[in-house]
């Protein structure tokens, strides 16, 4: 039983990852560096529609498969929106990675997030993916994680898309 118990942070991660990657809604989160309003799918220069690919929960824009970073969930989303850390904008950023080294309680928040992500991965709800050279993780929900997040959000009628 305790192996399925979730902390407040773990529930928040599942719920917000579901909102971003499945429901395509980032409105509850603070804006990430270089993943701002210019990259919203409705403003995409190629197409105005998004397609969610179920096998890895990637979100692609339109038929051409243009990668859409606006609808991905990152470790920085947690540090910004759950822990309310302030990014250090003096550091040159690689891609969209944010740095929080000057924030009070950064170390404590970083360790807590790392442990929560590891625990969720061990429970089979998510799989983290290191996508940048710097210390950043992209968080993807597994099918079991999608079901659990829908349950937490009280979305009764959500069904997984066919994998065909």
Order of alpha helices (4+ residues) and beta strands (2+ residues): alpha-beta-beta-beta-beta-alpha-alpha-beta-beta-alpha
